[in-house]
Amino acid sequence: MAYDQTNIFAKILKGDIPCNKVYEDEFALAFHDINPQAPVHVLVIPKGDYISMADFTAKAPADLITGYMRAVGKTAEALNLVDAGYRTLANAGENAHQEVPHLHIHIFGGKPLGPMLD
Ligand code: 5GP
């Protein structure tokens, strides 16, 4: 499957669509989810054309993989979630209900979270 250059997160990365930014560096951008499922719900996306975690880890250079993972931790720090705890999640593909075909890690927090899967 080819990367869709018109997906909404590609447009956010290009600056064509605004976002409520939490953290940014050369590797990643983190912003609040438009339809939050927890008191804190932030998405962290890598700067590059990657659809899923498998696509990313197969194709991205090592410094981007490291930088992206570090950015997830930095985002949790920026949100003051580290002590209280938080959840990360990345949906991939149809069965996981991935809506936007640009890799994104969700960060959920701000309350005690329930069991992971329904
Ligand atoms: P997925 O189901 O692909 O794992 O999650 C996609 C997420 O992107 C959803 O939680 C959805 O609310 C969020 N989302 C979709 N469109 C936009 C948008 O234009 N801006 C922001 N900030 N979030 C979006």
Backbone and ligand atoms as CSV (ligand in chain L), in Angstrom:
chain,resi,resn,atom,element,x,y,z
A,1,MET,N,N,0.847,-1.201,0.000
A,1,MET,CA,C,0.000,0.000,0.000
A,1,MET,C,C,0.882,1.250,0.000
A,2,ALA,N,N,0.582,2.167,-0.908
A,2,ALA,CA,C,1.367,3.404,-1.007
A,2,ALA,C,C,0.866,4.434,0.004
A,3,TYR,N,N,1.777,5.246,0.471
A,3,TYR,CA,C,1.428,6.325,1.392
A,3,TYR,C,C,0.534,7.348,0.690
A,4,ASP,N,N,-0.540,7.729,1.332
A,4,ASP,CA,C,-1.489,8.705,0.765
A,4,ASP,C,C,-1.075,10.114,1.188
A,5,GLN,N,N,-0.529,10.866,0.232
A,5,GLN,CA,C,-0.019,12.213,0.526
A,5,GLN,C,C,-1.119,13.184,0.952
A,6,THR,N,N,-2.367,12.812,0.742
A,6,THR,CA,C,-3.471,13.734,1.053
A,6,THR,C,C,-4.093,13.461,2.424
A,7,ASN,N,N,-3.539,12.502,3.186
A,7,ASN,CA,C,-4.169,12.215,4.490
A,7,ASN,C,C,-4.033,13.418,5.428
A,8,ILE,N,N,-4.921,13.458,6.405
A,8,ILE,CA,C,-5.059,14.653,7.246
A,8,ILE,C,C,-3.779,14.960,8.045
A,9,PHE,N,N,-3.041,13.933,8.458
A,9,PHE,CA,C,-1.832,14.188,9.247
A,9,PHE,C,C,-0.696,14.693,8.339
A,10,ALA,N,N,-0.688,14.263,7.090
A,10,ALA,CA,C,0.284,14.829,6.135
A,10,ALA,C,C,0.018,16.327,5.976
A,11,LYS,N,N,-1.254,16.683,5.935
A,11,LYS,CA,C,-1.607,18.107,5.791
A,11,LYS,C,C,-1.223,18.891,7.040
A,12,ILE,N,N,-1.389,18.278,8.209
A,12,ILE,CA,C,-0.975,18.934,9.463
A,12,ILE,C,C,0.544,19.126,9.466
A,13,LEU,N,N,1.282,18.095,9.049
A,13,LEU,CA,C,2.752,18.199,9.013
A,13,LEU,C,C,3.215,19.301,8.066
A,14,LYS,N,N,2.520,19.453,6.950
A,14,LYS,CA,C,2.886,20.499,5.973
A,14,LYS,C,C,2.465,21.883,6.440
A,15,GLY,N,N,1.609,21.943,7.476
A,15,GLY,CA,C,1.115,23.227,7.952
A,15,GLY,C,C,-0.106,23.708,7.193
A,16,ASP,N,N,-0.681,22.832,6.371
A,16,ASP,CA,C,-1.868,23.212,5.602
A,16,ASP,C,C,-3.129,23.222,6.469
A,17,ILE,N,N,-3.086,22.426,7.557
A,17,ILE,CA,C,-4.212,22.364,8.497
A,17,ILE,C,C,-3.634,22.625,9.888
A,18,PRO,N,N,-4.306,23.451,10.699
A,18,PRO,CA,C,-3.745,23.752,12.021
A,18,PRO,C,C,-3.897,22.585,13.005
A,19,CYS,N,N,-3.077,22.606,14.045
A,19,CYS,CA,C,-3.223,21.642,15.134
A,19,CYS,C,C,-2.866,22.344,16.435
A,20,ASN,N,N,-3.304,21.742,17.523
A,20,ASN,CA,C,-3.002,22.258,18.853
A,20,ASN,C,C,-1.746,21.540,19.351
A,21,LYS,N,N,-0.612,22.156,19.079
A,21,LYS,CA,C,0.687,21.498,19.275
A,21,LYS,C,C,1.072,21.369,20.745
A,22,VAL,N,N,1.644,20.202,21.073
A,22,VAL,CA,C,2.154,19.937,22.423
A,22,VAL,C,C,3.676,19.898,22.417
A,23,TYR,N,N,4.240,19.283,21.381
A,23,TYR,CA,C,5.689,19.090,21.319
A,23,TYR,C,C,6.091,18.950,19.855
A,24,GLU,N,N,7.266,19.458,19.513
A,24,GLU,CA,C,7.797,19.250,18.164
A,24,GLU,C,C,9.315,19.262,18.205
A,25,ASP,N,N,9.920,18.393,17.427
A,25,ASP,CA,C,11.358,18.462,17.182
A,25,ASP,C,C,11.592,18.029,15.737
A,26,GLU,N,N,12.849,17.759,15.386
A,26,GLU,CA,C,13.136,17.446,13.975
A,26,GLU,C,C,12.545,16.117,13.534
A,27,PHE,N,N,12.180,15.263,14.504
A,27,PHE,CA,C,11.720,13.922,14.167
A,27,PHE,C,C,10.204,13.735,14.246
A,28,ALA,N,N,9.534,14.554,15.054
A,28,ALA,CA,C,8.138,14.256,15.375
A,28,ALA,C,C,7.356,15.509,15.728
A,29,LEU,N,N,6.045,15.362,15.612
A,29,LEU,CA,C,5.111,16.416,16.012
A,29,LEU,C,C,4.038,15.769,16.884
A,30,ALA,N,N,3.707,16.418,18.000
A,30,ALA,CA,C,2.653,15.920,18.892
A,30,ALA,C,C,1.592,16.998,19.048
A,31,PHE,N,N,0.332,16.582,18.960
A,31,PHE,CA,C,-0.771,17.547,19.042
A,31,PHE,C,C,-1.999,16.881,19.648
A,32,HIS,N,N,-2.894,17.717,20.190
A,32,HIS,CA,C,-4.098,17.196,20.829
A,32,HIS,C,C,-5.042,16.589,19.793
A,33,ASP,N,N,-5.623,15.456,20.158
A,33,ASP,CA,C,-6.611,14.805,19.293
A,33,ASP,C,C,-7.862,15.684,19.212
A,34,ILE,N,N,-8.443,15.763,18.027
A,34,ILE,CA,C,-9.609,16.616,17.809
A,34,ILE,C,C,-10.869,16.059,18.510
A,35,ASN,N,N,-10.849,14.766,18.813
A,35,ASN,CA,C,-12.001,14.109,19.432
A,35,ASN,C,C,-11.519,13.269,20.619
A,36,PRO,N,N,-11.119,13.955,21.710
A,36,PRO,CA,C,-10.418,13.256,22.797
A,36,PRO,C,C,-11.246,12.163,23.464
A,37,GLN,N,N,-10.587,11.022,23.712
A,37,GLN,CA,C,-11.219,9.873,24.363
A,37,GLN,C,C,-10.809,9.752,25.831
A,38,ALA,N,N,-10.076,10.727,26.321
A,38,ALA,CA,C,-9.635,10.781,27.726
A,38,ALA,C,C,-9.374,12.255,28.028
A,39,PRO,N,N,-9.264,12.631,29.311
A,39,PRO,CA,C,-8.991,14.047,29.621
A,39,PRO,C,C,-7.755,14.579,28.903
A,40,VAL,N,N,-6.747,13.727,28.759
A,40,VAL,CA,C,-5.591,14.065,27.918
A,40,VAL,C,C,-5.529,13.025,26.805
A,41,HIS,N,N,-5.551,13.472,25.568
A,41,HIS,CA,C,-5.457,12.572,24.410
A,41,HIS,C,C,-4.664,13.300,23.332
A,42,VAL,N,N,-3.449,12.839,23.161
A,42,VAL,CA,C,-2.503,13.492,22.251
A,42,VAL,C,C,-2.001,12.466,21.242
A,43,LEU,N,N,-1.721,12.917,20.046
A,43,LEU,CA,C,-1.189,12.071,18.979
A,43,LEU,C,C,0.240,12.499,18.675
A,44,VAL,N,N,1.120,11.519,18.544
A,44,VAL,CA,C,2.519,11.803,18.188
A,44,VAL,C,C,2.782,11.168,16.831
A,45,ILE,N,N,3.213,11.986,15.868
A,45,ILE,CA,C,3.445,11.466,14.516
A,45,ILE,C,C,4.891,11.705,14.094
A,46,PRO,N,N,5.461,10.746,13.351
A,46,PRO,CA,C,6.817,10.947,12.843
A,46,PRO,C,C,6.807,11.873,11.637
A,47,LYS,N,N,7.913,12.572,11.438
A,47,LYS,CA,C,8.059,13.427,10.262
A,47,LYS,C,C,8.600,12.574,9.111
A,48,GLY,N,N,7.692,12.061,8.330
A,48,GLY,CA,C,8.036,11.201,7.203
A,48,GLY,C,C,6.794,10.474,6.746
A,49,ASP,N,N,6.907,9.865,5.579
A,49,ASP,CA,C,5.740,9.232,4.956
A,49,ASP,C,C,5.653,7.764,5.362
A,50,TYR,N,N,5.092,7.511,6.548
A,50,TYR,CA,C,4.989,6.149,7.063
A,50,TYR,C,C,3.551,5.872,7.485
A,51,ILE,N,N,3.057,4.729,7.093
A,51,ILE,CA,C,1.648,4.406,7.306
A,51,ILE,C,C,1.407,3.788,8.676
A,52,SER,N,N,2.276,2.873,9.053
A,52,SER,CA,C,2.050,2.065,10.263
A,52,SER,C,C,3.384,1.815,10.959
A,53,MET,N,N,3.327,1.182,12.123
A,53,MET,CA,C,4.554,0.866,12.856
A,53,MET,C,C,5.436,-0.090,12.046
A,54,ALA,N,N,4.821,-1.061,11.372
A,54,ALA,CA,C,5.607,-2.016,10.567
A,54,ALA,C,C,6.277,-1.295,9.397
A,55,ASP,N,N,5.529,-0.423,8.735
A,55,ASP,CA,C,6.071,0.355,7.620
A,55,ASP,C,C,7.234,1.228,8.110
A,56,PHE,N,N,7.019,1.868,9.246
A,56,PHE,CA,C,8.019,2.777,9.822
A,56,PHE,C,C,9.301,2.034,10.184
A,57,THR,N,N,9.164,0.945,10.911
A,57,THR,CA,C,10.369,0.239,11.376
A,57,THR,C,C,11.092,-0.453,10.227
A,58,ALA,N,N,10.362,-0.752,9.150
A,58,ALA,CA,C,11.009,-1.368,7.985
A,58,ALA,C,C,11.763,-0.328,7.153
A,59,LYS,N,N,11.240,0.900,7.080
A,59,LYS,CA,C,11.767,1.863,6.109
A,59,LYS,C,C,12.497,3.068,6.688
A,60,ALA,N,N,12.186,3.446,7.919
A,60,ALA,CA,C,12.754,4.694,8.455
A,60,ALA,C,C,14.214,4.500,8.867
A,61,PRO,N,N,15.018,5.561,8.731
A,61,PRO,CA,C,16.396,5.490,9.226
A,61,PRO,C,C,16.421,5.387,10.750
A,62,ALA,N,N,17.491,4.809,11.262
A,62,ALA,CA,C,17.571,4.524,12.699
A,62,ALA,C,C,17.436,5.788,13.545
A,63,ASP,N,N,18.015,6.903,13.084
A,63,ASP,CA,C,17.928,8.122,13.905
A,63,ASP,C,C,16.485,8.624,14.007
A,64,LEU,N,N,15.695,8.397,12.962
A,64,LEU,CA,C,14.285,8.802,13.021
A,64,LEU,C,C,13.496,7.887,13.965
A,65,ILE,N,N,13.786,6.599,13.908
A,65,ILE,CA,C,13.091,5.658,14.809
A,65,ILE,C,C,13.407,6.021,16.264
A,66,THR,N,N,14.670,6.247,16.549
A,66,THR,CA,C,15.066,6.638,17.907
A,66,THR,C,C,14.444,7.976,18.287
A,67,GLY,N,N,14.529,8.927,17.372
A,67,GLY,CA,C,14.006,10.263,17.659
A,67,GLY,C,C,12.508,10.258,17.875
A,68,TYR,N,N,11.799,9.454,17.110
A,68,TYR,CA,C,10.335,9.377,17.254
A,68,TYR,C,C,9.967,8.793,18.622
A,69,MET,N,N,10.637,7.708,18.988
A,69,MET,CA,C,10.337,7.103,20.297
A,69,MET,C,C,10.679,8.066,21.431
A,70,ARG,N,N,11.790,8.778,21.279
A,70,ARG,CA,C,12.159,9.757,22.307
A,70,ARG,C,C,11.106,10.867,22.381
A,71,ALA,N,N,10.579,11.257,21.238
A,71,ALA,CA,C,9.561,12.318,21.203
A,71,ALA,C,C,8.286,11.890,21.937
A,72,VAL,N,N,7.964,10.599,21.888
A,72,VAL,CA,C,6.794,10.121,22.647
A,72,VAL,C,C,7.032,10.346,24.146
A,73,GLY,N,N,8.216,9.999,24.600
A,73,GLY,CA,C,8.546,10.224,26.012
A,73,GLY,C,C,8.574,11.706,26.365
A,74,LYS,N,N,9.137,12.510,25.490
A,74,LYS,CA,C,9.191,13.967,25.737
A,74,LYS,C,C,7.786,14.559,25.783
A,75,THR,N,N,6.903,14.033,24.951
A,75,THR,CA,C,5.525,14.526,24.948
A,75,THR,C,C,4.839,14.177,26.261
A,76,ALA,N,N,5.032,12.956,26.737
A,76,ALA,CA,C,4.453,12.570,28.034
A,76,ALA,C,C,4.987,13.478,29.139
A,77,GLU,N,N,6.262,13.818,29.063
A,77,GLU,CA,C,6.844,14.747,30.048
A,77,GLU,C,C,6.203,16.123,29.930
A,78,ALA,N,N,6.063,16.605,28.702
A,78,ALA,CA,C,5.479,17.938,28.484
A,78,ALA,C,C,4.047,18.013,29.009
A,79,LEU,N,N,3.376,16.876,29.001
A,79,LEU,CA,C,1.983,16.822,29.468
A,79,LEU,C,C,1.896,16.545,30.975
A,80,ASN,N,N,3.035,16.421,31.639
A,80,ASN,CA,C,3.091,16.106,33.078
A,80,ASN,C,C,2.394,14.792,33.413
A,81,LEU,N,N,2.567,13.798,32.549
A,81,LEU,CA,C,1.899,12.512,32.753
A,81,LEU,C,C,2.810,11.449,33.355
A,82,VAL,N,N,4.082,11.737,33.438
A,82,VAL,CA,C,5.035,10.668,33.762
A,82,VAL,C,C,4.783,10.085,35.150
A,83,ASP,N,N,4.568,10.921,36.136
A,83,ASP,CA,C,4.361,10.404,37.495
A,83,ASP,C,C,3.006,9.729,37.644
A,84,ALA,N,N,1.975,10.319,37.073
A,84,ALA,CA,C,0.612,9.775,37.237
A,84,ALA,C,C,0.390,8.519,36.396
A,85,GLY,N,N,1.078,8.421,35.286
A,85,GLY,CA,C,0.897,7.283,34.388
A,85,GLY,C,C,0.052,7.648,33.187
A,86,TYR,N,N,0.250,6.908,32.138
A,86,TYR,CA,C,-0.441,7.169,30.876
A,86,TYR,C,C,-0.379,5.911,30.018
A,87,ARG,N,N,-1.120,5.921,28.925
A,87,ARG,CA,C,-1.154,4.769,28.009
A,87,ARG,C,C,-0.757,5.223,26.612
A,88,THR,N,N,0.035,4.397,25.927
A,88,THR,CA,C,0.322,4.642,24.511
A,88,THR,C,C,-0.316,3.526,23.689
A,89,LEU,N,N,-0.746,3.890,22.486
A,89,LEU,CA,C,-1.430,2.927,21.616
A,89,LEU,C,C,-1.244,3.351,20.159
A,90,ALA,N,N,-0.993,2.391,19.286
A,90,ALA,CA,C,-0.897,2.681,17.849
A,90,ALA,C,C,-1.741,1.669,17.088
A,91,ASN,N,N,-2.793,2.133,16.459
A,91,ASN,CA,C,-3.625,1.261,15.641
A,91,ASN,C,C,-2.976,1.075,14.276
A,92,ALA,N,N,-3.100,-0.131,13.722
A,92,ALA,CA,C,-2.568,-0.407,12.383
A,92,ALA,C,C,-3.583,-1.233,11.607
A,93,GLY,N,N,-4.068,-0.645,10.536
A,93,GLY,CA,C,-4.916,-1.401,9.626
A,93,GLY,C,C,-6.374,-1.474,10.032
A,94,GLU,N,N,-7.116,-2.165,9.188
A,94,GLU,CA,C,-8.575,-2.190,9.277
A,94,GLU,C,C,-9.083,-2.821,10.572
A,95,ASN,N,N,-8.522,-3.967,10.956
A,95,ASN,CA,C,-9.028,-4.645,12.157
A,95,ASN,C,C,-8.809,-3.828,13.419
A,96,ALA,N,N,-7.794,-2.965,13.387
A,96,ALA,CA,C,-7.515,-2.119,14.550
A,96,ALA,C,C,-8.194,-0.759,14.440
A,97,HIS,N,N,-8.962,-0.576,13.373
A,97,HIS,CA,C,-9.719,0.663,13.165
A,97,HIS,C,C,-8.806,1.861,12.988
A,98,GLN,N,N,-7.698,1.680,12.256
A,98,GLN,CA,C,-6.847,2.835,11.942
A,98,GLN,C,C,-7.604,3.730,10.963
A,99,GLU,N,N,-7.805,4.961,11.391
A,99,GLU,CA,C,-8.612,5.899,10.604
A,99,GLU,C,C,-7.726,6.744,9.685
A,100,VAL,N,N,-6.579,7.143,10.192
A,100,VAL,CA,C,-5.681,8.022,9.427
A,100,VAL,C,C,-4.426,7.224,9.044
A,101,PRO,N,N,-4.143,7.117,7.727
A,101,PRO,CA,C,-3.039,6.264,7.280
A,101,PRO,C,C,-1.667,6.937,7.325
A,102,HIS,N,N,-1.380,7.575,8.457
A,102,HIS,CA,C,-0.040,8.091,8.772
A,102,HIS,C,C,0.226,7.620,10.200
A,103,LEU,N,N,1.348,6.920,10.412
A,103,LEU,CA,C,1.634,6.373,11.750
A,103,LEU,C,C,1.409,7.407,12.848
A,104,HIS,N,N,0.687,7.018,13.871
A,104,HIS,CA,C,0.501,7.896,15.031
A,104,HIS,C,C,0.410,7.059,16.289
A,105,ILE,N,N,1.054,7.550,17.326
A,105,ILE,CA,C,0.941,6.937,18.653
A,105,ILE,C,C,0.041,7.839,19.475
A,106,HIS,N,N,-1.049,7.232,19.974
A,106,HIS,CA,C,-1.936,7.951,20.881
A,106,HIS,C,C,-1.319,7.949,22.276
A,107,ILE,N,N,-1.442,9.046,22.982
A,107,ILE,CA,C,-1.120,9.107,24.414
A,107,ILE,C,C,-2.415,9.465,25.137
A,108,PHE,N,N,-2.822,8.591,26.059
A,108,PHE,CA,C,-4.028,8.818,26.859
A,108,PHE,C,C,-3.621,9.007,28.317
A,109,GLY,N,N,-4.285,9.926,28.994
A,109,GLY,CA,C,-4.005,10.096,30.412
A,109,GLY,C,C,-4.962,11.086,31.037
A,110,GLY,N,N,-4.617,11.492,32.263
A,110,GLY,CA,C,-5.423,12.483,32.959
A,110,GLY,C,C,-6.492,11.898,33.843
A,111,LYS,N,N,-6.584,10.563,33.898
A,111,LYS,CA,C,-7.524,9.882,34.798
A,111,LYS,C,C,-7.076,8.417,34.897
A,112,PRO,N,N,-7.574,7.700,35.912
A,112,PRO,CA,C,-7.289,6.259,35.934
A,112,PRO,C,C,-7.959,5.613,34.710
A,113,LEU,N,N,-7.191,4.836,33.967
A,113,LEU,CA,C,-7.705,4.219,32.742
A,113,LEU,C,C,-8.166,2.790,33.023
A,114,GLY,N,N,-9.169,2.365,32.310
A,114,GLY,CA,C,-9.718,1.032,32.523
A,114,GLY,C,C,-8.936,-0.027,31.783
A,115,PRO,N,N,-9.509,-1.255,31.706
A,115,PRO,CA,C,-8.850,-2.330,30.971
A,115,PRO,C,C,-8.603,-1.919,29.523
A,116,MET,N,N,-7.555,-2.467,28.931
A,116,MET,CA,C,-7.074,-1.946,27.660
A,116,MET,C,C,-7.989,-2.267,26.478
A,117,LEU,N,N,-8.493,-3.464,26.378
A,117,LEU,CA,C,-9.245,-3.856,25.189
A,117,LEU,C,C,-10.707,-4.087,25.552
A,118,ASP,N,N,-11.583,-3.733,24.589
A,118,ASP,CA,C,-12.993,-4.066,24.847
A,118,ASP,C,C,-13.360,-5.325,24.068
L,1,5GP,P1,P,-6.841,6.090,14.578
L,1,5GP,O1,O,-8.233,5.536,14.670
L,1,5GP,O2,O,-6.383,6.223,13.147
L,1,5GP,O3,O,-5.873,5.348,15.447
L,1,5GP,O4,O,-6.910,7.530,15.200
L,1,5GP,C1,C,-7.039,8.704,14.441
L,1,5GP,C2,C,-7.259,9.834,15.417
L,1,5GP,O5,O,-7.090,11.046,14.719
L,1,5GP,C3,C,-8.656,9.854,16.025
L,1,5GP,O6,O,-8.541,9.776,17.444
L,1,5GP,C4,C,-9.234,11.181,15.541
L,1,5GP,O7,O,-10.034,11.826,16.513
L,1,5GP,C5,C,-7.997,11.990,15.225
L,1,5GP,N1,N,-8.181,12.988,14.187
L,1,5GP,C6,C,-8.796,12.815,12.976
L,1,5GP,N2,N,-8.747,13.944,12.259
L,1,5GP,C7,C,-8.083,14.854,13.016
L,1,5GP,C8,C,-7.711,16.210,12.797
L,1,5GP,O8,O,-7.981,16.828,11.763
L,1,5GP,N3,N,-7.034,16.822,13.806
L,1,5GP,C9,C,-6.705,16.192,14.965
L,1,5GP,N4,N,-6.022,16.886,15.892
L,1,5GP,N5,N,-7.034,14.902,15.197
L,1,5GP,C10,C,-7.716,14.249,14.233
